[in-house]
Structures are given as structure tokens and as C-alpha cells.
Amino acid sequence: MYEFVETTQDQFNKQKLASDSMLIDGKFLEELVPGYQQLHISGRGLLPRSIKRDTIPRRAGSWYSYGQDEERIIEVTFKLEAERSEDLRESYWQLNQILRGQLDKPLEIKFRDDLAYHYYAYYADGGSDPEQSLTLIDKFSLVCPDPYKYKDPKRSSGVVESKNYVQLLRIEAAVKGDTQSITIKSGSEEIRLKGNYMSGDKIILDFSDEMTITHNENNILYELQLNSDLENFGLRSGQAITCNEATIEYDWREYRL
């Protein structure tokens, strides 16, 4: 089922990589851990869903309430070889360090057969089989609280075309002329700002975990008008973000299950 290819074809070492070998923060584990070789992997296919349903007295079946995608669990089975027990311990120490990464920061993982996309994952579990030789088959699990995989961000100023889901990350607006109001549109949704804006001023809307709006690096979230559709504002394939009062550029990325 798995094709193993000499890494010299990809300008790597002479070790063998599986066709779906995993990279962590841009590096194959086969490059980082002596004697490591990925054997097979699971968890990249169909994603489970949690279905909330309620029973109703004296009624057959149940009432559907909502469905929610579950977190993604990726399990990696690997072989670890060494000539001495001390070397085996050293390889396990290195693997432990790599999988734990930096405190509270997710690992960015990719796969050799899907290099355009990456997941965000945390080390969750490891094997505990007896170590009876210097060639071991072991496994570990990574949990992706966000089950989607993402492409790298792109910057656009026109219509976006994509077959994937689209996530808006950031809008940069350069004010064309002095004005007291700015309206930014995406389809039928609008963000309205009211204040004093001069030609050349820069307004940045950041759609990260906590929405921020700055005017020349000063917070102006209070200038957001109540009739703004901030909760639903986003970007979809076939749409562009526009503004009559400013020149717009925006960062976005594609994602899928």
C-alpha cells in the first residue's frame, strides 16, 4: 500500500521516506531522529461528527438539534532502529523533544503526499510496548483541535476563486482622500467606520482570534458602527472585498477537511 522512495530524488539523505511521510515544522522526522522510519498513518480520512439529538416523550426516534465536527486524531506507526541501547535512548529523547515542541504552541505538520496543506497539532499519546530488541515498532498520536488543514496565506485585491473553504485573515485599507466614514463590503455584508480619516492613512482589520481594527496603528474598534455586519463578515469564492473610500488589499487562505 505504501511506496518507499529514496530521498535522494528529493535532495534528502539516502534514508527511505514513505510516500506519506510526515513533516513537523518543515522537517521530516526521518531527517531529525536517527533510525526513525514511518511505517503507516491513520486519521487523515473521514472525520467523525458529534450529533446532538433529543428524545421527545411518546414520539418515535429523536429530534435532531445540531451536528459538530470532532477533533482530528492522527496516529503514526513507526520503526526505530539502533546499534546500541544508548543510541536507542538518544533517538527516543530526540523524538520526545520534537513532538512536544514549544510550550502551548501547536506543531505545524504536513505530509509528503499533500505538501500544499498543513494541520496544527499537539502531541497526545505514545506507545508503551516492551522494548525487547534494538529494532522497535512503536506509535504516537497527535490531536488537532481544529480538524481542518490549511494552505499558506495569499494576498489579493480582486475576486477570489477557490474550490475550498476560504478564510479571511486581514484587510489593509489605504484611504484615498479625507473622509469621515468608510464602508468596506464583501457581498451583502458591510463594515462601517465613522471617524476622521485623511488621505494616505492606513486602516487594518485583523480577523484573528480577537478582532482588532487600527488606524495608523491606533485602536479604533470604538469607531465601528452598530449597523456593521461584523459577525457574518467574511470572504467567499467568487467575491471581492471593496471600498469606495480606500484602496483595499486582503490576506486570505484556503482550507478543507
C-alpha positions as CSV (number, residue, x, y, z in Angstrom):
1,M,0.0,0.0,0.0
2,Y,2.9,2.4,0.8
3,E,5.5,3.4,-1.7
4,F,9.0,4.0,-0.2
5,V,11.2,6.3,-2.3
6,E,14.9,7.1,-2.0
7,T,15.2,10.6,-0.6
8,T,18.0,11.4,-3.0
9,Q,15.2,12.0,-5.5
10,D,14.1,14.9,-3.4
11,Q,17.6,16.1,-2.4
12,F,17.3,14.5,1.0
13,N,19.5,11.8,2.7
14,K,19.8,8.3,1.4
15,Q,17.2,7.1,4.0
16,K,13.9,5.9,2.7
17,L,10.7,8.0,3.1
18,A,7.2,6.7,2.8
19,S,5.1,8.4,0.2
20,D,3.0,9.9,3.1
21,S,5.9,10.7,5.5
22,M,5.2,13.4,7.9
23,L,7.0,16.8,8.3
24,I,7.0,18.7,11.6
25,D,7.7,22.4,11.3
26,G,9.1,21.8,7.8
27,K,11.4,18.8,8.6
28,F,10.9,15.1,8.0
29,L,11.2,13.1,11.2
30,E,13.5,10.7,9.3
31,E,15.9,13.6,9.0
32,L,15.8,14.6,12.6
33,V,15.7,11.3,14.5
34,P,18.4,8.7,13.8
35,G,17.0,5.3,12.9
36,Y,13.4,6.6,12.6
37,Q,11.2,5.4,9.7
38,Q,7.5,6.0,9.4
39,L,5.5,2.8,8.5
40,H,1.9,3.9,8.3
41,I,-0.5,6.6,9.4
42,S,-4.2,6.9,10.1
43,G,-6.6,9.8,10.9
44,R,-6.5,11.8,7.7
45,G,-9.6,10.4,6.1
46,L,-13.2,10.8,7.2
47,L,-13.8,12.9,10.2
48,P,-16.3,11.9,12.9
49,R,-19.2,14.2,13.8
50,S,-21.0,14.6,17.1
51,I,-24.8,14.7,16.7
52,K,-26.8,16.4,19.4
53,R,-30.3,14.9,19.4
54,D,-33.1,14.9,22.0
55,T,-35.8,12.3,22.7
56,I,-39.4,13.5,22.8
57,P,-41.9,11.7,25.0
58,R,-44.3,9.4,23.1
59,R,-42.6,10.1,19.8
60,A,-40.6,7.6,17.8
61,G,-36.9,8.3,17.2
62,S,-35.3,11.6,18.3
63,W,-35.2,15.3,17.4
64,Y,-32.0,16.5,15.6
65,S,-30.5,19.6,17.3
66,Y,-27.1,20.1,15.7
67,G,-24.0,18.4,14.4
68,Q,-20.4,19.3,15.1
69,D,-17.2,18.1,13.6
70,E,-15.0,16.4,16.2
71,E,-11.2,17.0,16.7
72,R,-8.9,15.0,14.4
73,I,-6.6,12.3,15.8
74,I,-3.6,11.4,13.7
75,E,-1.8,8.2,14.7
76,V,1.6,7.4,13.3
77,T,3.2,3.9,13.5
78,F,7.0,3.9,13.1
79,K,10.1,1.8,13.3
80,L,13.1,2.8,15.3
81,E,16.5,1.1,14.9
82,A,19.8,1.5,16.7
83,E,23.0,-0.5,17.1
84,R,23.2,0.1,20.8
85,S,20.7,0.6,23.6
86,E,22.3,4.0,24.3
87,D,21.6,5.1,20.7
88,L,18.0,3.9,21.0
89,R,17.5,6.0,24.2
90,E,19.0,9.1,22.4
91,S,16.7,8.7,19.5
92,Y,13.7,8.4,21.8
93,W,14.8,11.5,23.7
94,Q,15.1,13.5,20.4
95,L,11.6,12.2,19.3
96,N,10.1,13.3,22.6
97,Q,11.6,16.8,22.3
98,I,10.4,17.2,18.7
99,L,6.8,16.0,19.4
100,R,6.5,18.3,22.5
101,G,7.6,21.3,20.6
102,Q,7.3,24.7,22.3
103,L,5.1,25.2,25.3
104,D,1.4,25.8,24.3
105,K,2.4,26.2,20.6
106,P,0.9,23.7,18.1
107,L,3.1,21.8,15.8
108,E,2.7,22.5,12.1
109,I,2.5,19.2,10.4
110,K,2.5,18.3,6.7
111,F,2.6,15.1,4.7
112,R,4.8,14.3,1.7
113,D,1.8,13.4,-0.5
114,D,-0.1,16.6,0.4
115,L,2.6,19.3,0.8
116,A,0.3,22.3,-0.1
117,Y,-1.6,21.9,3.2
118,H,-0.7,21.8,6.9
119,Y,-2.5,20.9,10.1
120,Y,-2.0,22.3,13.6
121,A,-1.4,19.5,16.1
122,Y,-0.4,18.7,19.7
123,Y,1.4,15.5,20.9
124,A,-1.2,13.5,22.8
125,D,-0.1,9.9,23.4
126,G,2.7,7.4,22.8
127,G,3.1,3.6,22.7
128,S,4.3,1.6,25.8
129,D,5.1,-1.8,24.3
130,P,8.0,-3.8,25.8
131,E,11.4,-2.9,24.4
132,Q,12.8,-6.4,23.6
133,S,15.3,-5.6,20.8
134,L,17.2,-2.7,19.1
135,T,14.6,-2.7,16.3
136,L,11.2,-1.5,17.7
137,I,7.8,-0.9,16.2
138,D,6.1,1.9,18.1
139,K,3.4,4.6,17.6
140,F,2.3,8.0,18.8
141,S,-0.8,10.1,18.4
142,L,-1.3,13.8,17.6
143,V,-4.5,15.7,18.3
144,C,-5.7,18.5,16.0
145,P,-8.3,20.5,18.0
146,D,-9.0,22.3,14.7
147,P,-9.6,19.4,12.3
148,Y,-9.1,21.4,9.1
149,K,-6.0,21.6,7.0
150,Y,-4.8,24.9,5.7
151,K,-2.9,26.4,2.7
152,D,-0.4,29.2,3.2
153,P,-2.0,32.7,3.1
154,K,-2.4,34.7,-0.1
155,R,-2.8,38.4,-0.8
156,S,-5.5,39.7,-3.2
157,S,-7.2,42.9,-4.2
158,G,-9.7,41.4,-6.6
159,V,-12.1,38.5,-6.9
160,V,-11.1,35.3,-5.1
161,E,-11.6,31.9,-6.8
162,S,-11.3,28.7,-4.9
163,K,-12.9,25.2,-4.7
164,N,-12.1,25.1,-1.0
165,Y,-13.4,26.9,2.0
166,V,-12.0,30.4,2.3
167,Q,-10.9,32.2,5.5
168,L,-10.4,36.0,5.6
169,L,-7.3,36.9,7.8
170,R,-6.6,40.6,7.4
171,I,-7.7,43.7,5.4
172,E,-5.4,46.6,4.7
173,A,-7.1,49.8,3.5
174,A,-5.2,52.9,2.3
175,V,-7.5,55.9,2.5
176,K,-7.9,57.7,-0.9
177,G,-9.0,61.2,0.4
178,D,-10.1,62.9,3.5
179,T,-13.4,61.4,4.8
180,Q,-15.4,60.9,8.0
181,S,-16.8,57.5,7.0
182,I,-15.5,54.3,5.5
183,T,-17.6,51.3,4.3
184,I,-16.0,48.0,3.5
185,K,-18.1,45.5,1.6
186,S,-18.0,41.7,1.0
187,G,-21.0,40.5,-0.9
188,S,-24.1,41.8,1.0
189,E,-22.1,42.3,4.3
190,E,-20.7,45.6,5.3
191,I,-18.3,47.0,7.9
192,R,-18.9,50.7,8.6
193,L,-16.4,53.0,10.4
194,K,-17.0,56.6,11.4
195,G,-14.2,59.0,12.4
196,N,-11.7,61.4,10.8
197,Y,-9.6,59.8,8.1
198,M,-7.1,61.6,5.9
199,S,-5.6,60.7,2.5
200,G,-2.8,58.1,2.9
201,D,-4.0,56.9,6.3
202,K,-3.7,53.1,6.8
203,I,-6.6,51.1,8.4
204,I,-6.0,47.5,9.3
205,L,-8.7,45.0,10.2
206,D,-7.3,41.8,11.8
207,F,-9.6,38.8,11.9
208,S,-7.5,36.6,14.2
209,D,-8.8,35.1,17.4
210,E,-9.6,38.6,18.7
211,M,-10.9,41.0,16.1
212,T,-8.9,44.3,16.0
213,I,-9.2,47.5,13.9
214,T,-6.4,50.0,13.9
215,H,-6.0,53.5,12.3
216,N,-2.3,54.4,11.8
217,E,-1.6,51.7,14.5
218,N,-4.1,53.2,17.0
219,N,-7.0,51.1,18.1
220,I,-10.3,52.4,16.7
221,L,-12.7,49.5,17.4
222,Y,-14.9,52.1,19.1
223,E,-15.4,53.7,15.7
224,L,-17.2,50.6,14.4
225,Q,-20.8,51.4,13.7
226,L,-23.6,49.3,15.2
227,N,-25.1,48.5,11.8
228,S,-21.9,46.7,10.8
229,D,-22.3,43.0,10.0
230,L,-19.1,42.1,11.8
231,E,-20.3,38.7,13.0
232,N,-21.0,37.4,9.4
233,F,-18.4,39.4,7.5
234,G,-16.1,37.1,5.6
235,L,-14.9,36.1,2.1
236,R,-16.3,33.5,-0.3
237,S,-15.2,32.2,-3.6
238,G,-16.3,34.4,-6.4
239,Q,-16.4,37.5,-4.2
240,A,-14.1,40.5,-3.7
241,I,-13.8,42.9,-0.8
242,T,-14.4,46.5,-2.0
243,C,-14.4,50.0,-0.6
244,N,-15.1,53.3,-2.3
245,E,-13.1,55.4,0.2
246,A,-9.9,53.3,0.2
247,T,-7.7,51.0,-1.8
248,I,-8.1,47.5,-0.4
249,E,-5.7,44.5,-0.2
250,Y,-6.5,41.5,1.9
251,D,-4.9,38.3,3.2
252,W,-6.8,35.0,3.0
253,R,-6.2,31.3,2.9
254,E,-7.9,28.1,1.7
255,Y,-8.8,25.2,4.0
256,R,-10.6,21.9,3.8
257,L,-11.2,18.7,5.8
